[in-house]
Amino acid sequence: MLAILGFLSVVLLLVAVMTKKLTPTVALVAVPTLMALIAGFGFEVGGFITNGIKTIAPTGVMFIFAILFFGVLSDAGTFDPIIKKIIKAVGSDPVKIAIGTAVLAMLVHLDGSGAVTFLVTIPAVLPLYDAVGMSRTSLATIVALSAGTMNIVPWGGPTLRAATSLNVPVTDLFNPVLIPVLVGLITVLLIAAFIGKKEKARIGDVKLANVGNTEQEVDSEKLKLQRPKLFAVNILLIIAAIGIMISNLFPPQVVFMFAFCIAIVINYPDVKEQKARVDAHAKAALMMASVLFAAGAFTGIMKETGMITAMSEVMVKLIPTSLGRFIPAVTGILAMPMSLLFDPDSFYFGVLPVLTSTAAQFGIDPIMIGRAAILGQMTTGFPVSPLTASTFLLIGLAGVDFGEHQKKTIPLAFLVTIVMLIVSIVIGVIAF
């Protein structure tokens, strides 16, 4: 009975979210609550939800303050000089332009937002591509690969969701895969160079006679917010925050709370300005935080009612004993393609708990499944998924056909995931 209700919960969650009948926040709370009531748990559901929320509170706090931190630094124009130097450095060489595009997208994606990455990167370099004669599809592919691989950052949506679902510190999930991710980023740069060489061979030797003005117009309000004199201070603050977080000197949520306080006080000492900056980024922070806390309700109900355990027992019976230990590898291989089928909320809060609980029955640490999942599911896979709104922002800004974008990018995104998976297995951070 519990197993049936559990599977029904996952299916209803997937259907409700993917068909857009319910928002993820509503679906994550309503669906498991309904199933728990049918199972006869009654008023106990309130306790299940409360316990679930407690487990993800640190993750929710971290995300809120990470959004505010990077938002403030972006408002202060911290990344603008870097963007300008990259555009100036690449010149008219298609290979340099391709590599520079990848580096730019990686840097901009430090905030973990695909929409921001696409809005900043594509308008900045599109004039170069058009002037040289490079394909816009190549631009979309390079940006997609860069943003997708960088989306594994600890404050990125997939990694946060995976940590929340597994109820583990985000650093335990991310730190061990840092080397594979770095190899993945190097792979993206190599792919960008390869694409650039193909473009160069296609268009021949081109000298950039007149690119036009590649700098975007900046309105007066944005200029008032910029703090060019504090560029070095802000860069050091970013390096310090990321370094302290990775070194585990402080919990991630504490690091970003401190970092945000320092950043906003240094850049905007006036209290009115501080309030305005918080208001400007509050919507994005609140939207994601609400999903995370709703996910806490979902996982709390699913675990404490025993649905997850019952579902895993059924899954174990279906999986041959000889294949059970390969679940991490299978998860890693299927992670990127699953981005085309499951949105991040449905996968990490619906599918991942079943996979990890099943793996545990074979003596596999659930965190191995989580690490394998974040190497592709809505990371390298998010910029090609029709379930991701930012994907359509990407193709819209680049002016490319969605089908052509998928055709060119999916094989390369899958390649990057497989490279990271192989490295993870070789160095032992994903074992089976």
C-alpha distance (Angstrom), angle and dihedral (degrees) to the residues before:
residue distance angle dihedral
M1 . . .
L2 3.84 . .
A3 3.79 91.4 .
I4 3.81 91.4 52.1
L5 3.80 91.8 48.5
G6 3.80 89.9 46.6
F7 3.80 94.2 52.5
L8 3.79 89.1 43.7
S9 3.80 89.4 52.9
V10 3.80 91.4 53.4
V11 3.81 93.2 45.8
L12 3.80 93.5 47.2
L13 3.80 90.2 47.0
L14 3.80 91.6 51.7
V15 3.79 93.5 46.0
A16 3.81 94.7 44.8
V17 3.81 93.8 49.6
M18 3.80 99.4 37.3
T19 3.80 93.7 47.6
K20 3.80 89.4 44.0
K21 3.79 92.3 -125.6
L22 3.79 88.8 132.6
T23 3.78 133.7 18.3
P24 3.83 114.4 -110.7
T25 3.80 90.4 -110.5
V26 3.80 93.8 54.6
A27 3.81 94.5 40.8
L28 3.81 93.3 50.0
V29 3.80 90.8 55.3
A30 3.80 103.4 33.4
V31 3.81 102.3 43.6
P32 3.84 100.0 53.6
T33 3.81 91.1 39.0
L34 3.79 90.5 56.3
M35 3.82 91.6 48.2
A36 3.80 91.8 48.0
L37 3.79 91.4 51.4
I38 3.80 90.6 50.0
A39 3.81 88.1 51.1
G40 3.80 88.4 57.1
F41 3.82 101.6 -110.3
G42 3.81 93.3 129.1
F43 3.78 115.9 171.9
E44 3.81 91.3 2.8
V45 3.79 86.4 82.5
G46 3.79 90.0 78.1
G47 3.79 91.0 60.6
F48 3.80 92.0 46.2
I49 3.80 90.9 53.6
T50 3.80 92.9 46.6
N51 3.79 92.3 51.3
G52 3.78 90.7 47.7
I53 3.79 92.4 51.5
K54 3.80 91.4 50.3
T55 3.78 91.2 58.2
I56 3.80 94.8 55.0
A57 3.81 99.2 37.0
P58 3.85 93.6 99.7
T59 3.81 91.0 51.1
G60 3.79 92.1 49.3
V61 3.79 91.6 50.0
M62 3.80 91.2 48.5
F63 3.79 92.6 52.4
I64 3.81 94.1 48.3
F65 3.78 93.7 52.0
A66 3.83 93.6 40.9
I67 3.81 89.6 56.4
L68 3.80 91.0 48.0
F69 3.82 92.7 45.6
F70 3.80 96.9 51.4
G71 3.79 90.6 37.7
V72 3.79 92.3 57.6
L73 3.80 92.1 47.1
S74 3.79 90.6 49.1
D75 3.80 90.5 50.7
A76 3.80 88.6 51.1
G77 3.81 89.3 57.6
T78 3.80 94.2 -116.0
F79 3.81 93.9 148.4
D80 3.83 97.4 40.8
P81 3.85 97.7 85.2
I82 3.81 90.4 49.2
I83 3.79 91.0 51.5
K84 3.81 92.5 49.4
K85 3.81 93.1 48.9
I86 3.78 92.5 50.4
I87 3.81 91.6 50.7
K88 3.81 90.6 48.2
A89 3.82 93.5 46.7
V90 3.80 98.5 51.8
G91 3.80 94.5 60.2
S92 3.83 115.1 173.0
D93 3.81 100.3 -39.8
P94 3.85 108.4 115.3
V95 3.81 91.1 -148.7
K96 3.80 92.3 53.3
I97 3.79 91.0 43.3
A98 3.80 91.2 52.9
I99 3.81 94.0 47.5
G100 3.81 91.4 43.2
T101 3.80 89.8 52.0
A102 3.80 90.3 53.3
V103 3.80 93.3 48.6
L104 3.79 91.8 46.8
A105 3.81 92.7 50.4
M106 3.81 91.0 48.2
L107 3.79 92.0 52.1
V108 3.79 94.8 45.8
H109 3.81 90.6 48.2
L110 3.79 90.3 63.1
D111 3.80 86.2 101.5
G112 3.81 90.0 59.1
S113 3.80 93.6 -125.1
G114 3.79 117.7 128.9
A115 3.79 92.8 -167.6
V116 3.81 92.7 54.1
T117 3.81 91.5 46.5
F118 3.79 92.5 52.9
L119 3.80 94.1 43.0
V120 3.80 92.2 52.0
T121 3.80 103.2 35.2
I122 3.79 105.4 41.2
P123 3.84 99.3 49.3
A124 3.82 88.8 45.5
V125 3.81 96.6 56.4
L126 3.81 103.6 23.5
P127 3.84 93.0 90.2
L128 3.81 88.6 56.3
Y129 3.80 92.5 52.1
D130 3.79 92.4 48.3
A131 3.80 94.1 45.7
V132 3.80 94.1 49.5
G133 3.80 93.5 40.4
M134 3.78 97.1 -116.1
S135 3.80 118.7 155.8
R136 3.78 116.8 -97.0
T137 3.78 87.9 -144.4
S138 3.80 88.0 62.8
L139 3.80 88.8 52.5
A140 3.81 92.2 51.9
T141 3.81 91.8 47.5
I142 3.80 95.4 49.7
V143 3.79 93.2 47.0
A144 3.81 91.2 46.0
L145 3.82 93.5 51.5
S146 3.80 92.6 46.5
A147 3.80 95.4 47.3
G148 3.80 92.4 42.2
T149 3.80 95.2 53.5
M150 3.81 92.2 43.0
N151 3.81 88.8 51.2
I152 3.82 87.8 80.3
V153 3.84 88.8 76.5
P154 3.84 112.7 127.3
W155 3.80 92.4 -108.5
G156 3.80 93.3 46.6
G157 3.79 119.2 111.7
P158 3.85 99.6 -110.4
T159 3.81 95.7 47.0
L160 3.78 91.8 46.0
R161 3.78 91.2 49.3
A162 3.80 91.9 47.8
A163 3.81 91.8 49.8
T164 3.79 90.3 47.5
S165 3.79 92.8 48.9
L166 3.81 92.7 47.8
N167 3.81 92.8 40.8
V168 3.80 92.2 -131.3
P169 3.83 131.6 127.6
V170 3.78 109.5 -87.5
T171 3.82 89.7 -126.4
D172 3.83 90.9 60.0
L173 3.78 87.6 57.2
F174 3.80 99.6 41.8
N175 3.81 108.7 31.3
P176 3.83 95.8 66.1
V177 3.82 91.7 51.7
L178 3.82 93.9 48.6
I179 3.81 92.5 101.9
P180 3.84 93.5 48.7
V181 3.81 89.3 48.2
L182 3.81 91.3 51.3
V183 3.81 88.7 50.2
G184 3.80 87.1 49.3
L185 3.80 91.3 53.4
I186 3.81 90.5 49.1
T187 3.80 88.0 50.7
V188 3.80 89.4 53.2
L189 3.81 90.2 52.0
L190 3.80 90.3 50.4
I191 3.80 90.4 49.2
A192 3.81 89.5 48.9
A193 3.81 90.1 51.7
F194 3.81 89.8 49.0
I195 3.81 91.2 50.4
G196 3.80 89.4 47.6
K197 3.80 91.8 52.2
K198 3.80 91.0 50.3
E199 3.79 89.9 50.0
K200 3.80 91.1 48.4
A201 3.79 91.2 51.1
R202 3.79 90.8 48.2
I203 3.81 98.0 49.8
G204 3.82 98.4 29.8
D205 3.81 125.8 -142.4
V206 3.76 106.8 -19.7
K207 3.75 127.7 -176.8
L208 3.74 116.0 -154.5
A209 3.78 102.5 -124.8
N210 3.74 100.0 170.2
V211 3.75 122.5 -1.4
G212 3.74 92.5 170.1
N213 3.74 122.8 -142.6
T214 3.80 107.6 -25.1
E215 3.77 92.6 176.0
Q216 3.74 112.9 96.7
E217 3.76 120.5 -125.2
V218 3.76 112.3 -101.2
D219 3.77 120.2 -151.6
S220 3.78 121.2 -132.3
E221 3.81 93.6 -108.6
K222 3.80 91.8 56.8
L223 3.79 91.3 47.4
K224 3.80 89.9 55.5
L225 3.80 89.9 56.9
Q226 3.79 96.5 51.0
R227 3.79 119.7 103.3
P228 3.83 106.2 -169.0
K229 3.82 92.8 165.9
L230 3.80 89.5 61.3
F231 3.81 94.9 52.6
A232 3.82 95.3 109.4
V233 3.79 92.3 44.8
N234 3.80 92.4 50.6
I235 3.81 93.1 47.6
L236 3.81 90.6 50.8
L237 3.79 89.0 48.9
I238 3.83 91.1 54.0
I239 3.81 91.8 48.2
A240 3.79 91.8 47.1
A241 3.81 93.7 48.1
I242 3.79 94.5 49.2
G243 3.80 92.4 42.2
I244 3.81 94.2 50.7
M245 3.79 91.5 46.2
I246 3.80 94.4 50.7
S247 3.81 91.4 45.2
N248 3.83 90.7 55.3
L249 3.80 93.2 -129.9
F250 3.80 88.5 135.7
P251 3.81 132.6 11.0
P252 3.85 111.5 -91.3
Q253 3.80 93.5 -114.1
V254 3.80 90.9 54.3
V255 3.81 92.1 47.5
F256 3.80 93.0 54.6
M257 3.80 93.1 42.9
F258 3.80 90.1 55.7
A259 3.80 93.2 40.0
F260 3.80 92.5 51.3
C261 3.80 92.5 48.8
I262 3.80 91.6 50.3
A263 3.81 93.6 44.6
I264 3.79 96.9 49.7
V265 3.81 94.9 43.6
I266 3.80 92.8 48.7
N267 3.80 96.2 45.0
Y268 3.80 99.8 33.7
P269 3.80 111.2 24.1
D270 3.80 92.7 167.0
V271 3.82 111.0 94.0
K272 3.82 93.1 -139.6
E273 3.79 90.6 54.3
Q274 3.80 90.5 48.6
K275 3.79 91.5 53.7
A276 3.80 90.8 48.1
R277 3.82 92.1 51.9
V278 3.80 92.0 49.6
D279 3.81 90.7 48.1
A280 3.81 90.5 50.4
H281 3.81 92.5 58.8
A282 3.79 100.7 28.6
K283 3.81 94.5 94.1
A284 3.80 94.8 57.3
A285 3.80 92.2 44.3
L286 3.80 94.0 47.5
M287 3.80 94.9 47.3
M288 3.79 94.0 55.3
A289 3.80 93.7 38.9
S290 3.80 90.7 54.1
V291 3.81 90.0 54.0
L292 3.80 91.1 49.4
F293 3.81 93.9 50.8
A294 3.80 90.6 45.2
A295 3.79 86.8 52.0
G296 3.78 87.9 54.7
A297 3.79 88.0 57.7
F298 3.81 90.9 49.5
T299 3.80 95.8 48.8
G300 3.81 91.9 42.0
I301 3.80 92.5 55.5
M302 3.79 95.3 40.8
K303 3.79 93.5 50.4
E304 3.80 101.9 39.0
T305 3.79 95.0 45.1
G306 3.79 88.7 54.8
M307 3.80 93.9 -119.3
I308 3.81 93.6 126.1
T309 3.79 91.8 51.1
A310 3.80 92.5 47.7
M311 3.80 91.7 48.5
S312 3.79 92.8 49.3
E313 3.80 90.7 51.6
V314 3.79 89.6 55.5
M315 3.81 91.1 46.7
V316 3.80 91.2 50.1
K317 3.80 90.9 55.7
L318 3.82 89.7 52.5
I319 3.81 95.8 49.5
P320 3.84 117.5 75.7
T321 3.78 111.1 -120.6
S322 3.80 90.1 -124.3
L323 3.81 91.5 60.0
G324 3.79 100.4 39.3
R325 3.78 95.6 88.0
F326 3.82 90.9 57.5
I327 3.82 93.9 63.9
P328 3.85 93.1 107.0
A329 3.81 91.9 53.4
V330 3.80 92.5 45.4
T331 3.81 90.1 48.7
G332 3.80 90.7 51.4
I333 3.79 92.9 49.0
L334 3.80 93.7 48.2
A335 3.81 96.2 38.2
M336 3.80 98.0 92.5
P337 3.84 96.2 42.9
M338 3.81 89.2 48.2
S339 3.81 87.5 65.5
L340 3.78 86.0 72.9
L341 3.80 91.2 55.9
F342 3.80 106.3 33.3
D343 3.77 130.8 42.1
P344 3.83 113.1 -136.6
D345 3.81 95.9 -100.9
S346 3.80 93.5 50.1
F347 3.79 93.6 46.1
Y348 3.80 101.9 42.2
F349 3.79 96.5 38.7
G350 3.79 98.6 32.6
V351 3.79 111.1 27.0
L352 3.82 103.7 25.7
P353 3.84 96.0 59.5
V354 3.82 89.4 55.0
L355 3.81 92.2 48.3
T356 3.81 94.2 47.5
S357 3.78 94.2 45.3
T358 3.81 90.1 49.2
A359 3.81 91.2 48.4
A360 3.79 89.8 51.1
Q361 3.80 88.5 60.9
F362 3.80 87.6 62.8
G363 3.79 92.8 48.8
I364 3.81 94.9 -101.0
D365 3.80 118.9 141.5
P366 3.84 106.4 -115.4
I367 3.80 90.2 -136.8
M368 3.82 88.1 69.0
I369 3.79 88.7 63.1
G370 3.80 90.4 48.2
R371 3.80 92.6 51.8
A372 3.79 91.5 48.5
A373 3.80 91.4 48.6
I374 3.81 96.7 52.2
L375 3.80 91.0 54.7
G376 3.79 89.7 75.4
Q377 3.79 118.4 -7.9
M378 3.80 105.0 104.7
T379 3.82 90.5 -22.8
T380 3.81 108.6 79.3
G381 3.80 84.9 5.6
F382 3.80 101.9 52.5
P383 3.84 99.4 79.9
V384 3.82 91.8 57.6
S385 3.80 99.2 40.1
P386 3.81 119.5 109.0
L387 3.81 86.1 -149.4
T388 3.81 91.6 67.3
A389 3.79 118.7 81.3
S390 3.81 92.5 -156.6
T391 3.82 89.4 61.5
F392 3.79 89.3 67.8
L393 3.79 89.8 45.7
L394 3.80 87.6 55.3
I395 3.80 96.2 51.2
G396 3.79 91.2 40.0
L397 3.80 94.0 54.6
A398 3.80 92.2 43.3
G399 3.80 92.3 44.1
V400 3.81 95.8 -131.4
D401 3.79 134.3 138.1
F402 3.79 114.8 -99.0
G403 3.79 93.3 -135.1
E404 3.80 92.7 50.2
H405 3.79 90.4 47.7
Q406 3.80 91.8 52.5
K407 3.80 92.7 44.6
K408 3.79 92.5 54.8
T409 3.80 100.3 34.9
I410 3.82 105.9 39.5
P411 3.84 96.4 67.5
L412 3.81 91.3 47.3
A413 3.81 93.2 46.0
F414 3.80 89.0 50.1
L415 3.82 89.5 49.9
V416 3.82 91.7 53.6
T417 3.82 90.9 50.3
I418 3.81 92.4 49.5
V419 3.82 91.2 49.1
M420 3.81 91.0 52.2
L421 3.81 91.2 45.2
I422 3.81 92.4 51.8
V423 3.81 91.6 48.8
S424 3.82 90.2 47.9
I425 3.80 91.5 52.5
V426 3.81 93.4 44.8
I427 3.82 94.3 52.3
G428 3.81 91.7 41.4
V429 3.81 102.5 -117.0
I430 3.79 87.6 121.3
A431 3.79 109.7 42.1
F432 3.78 133.7 172.0
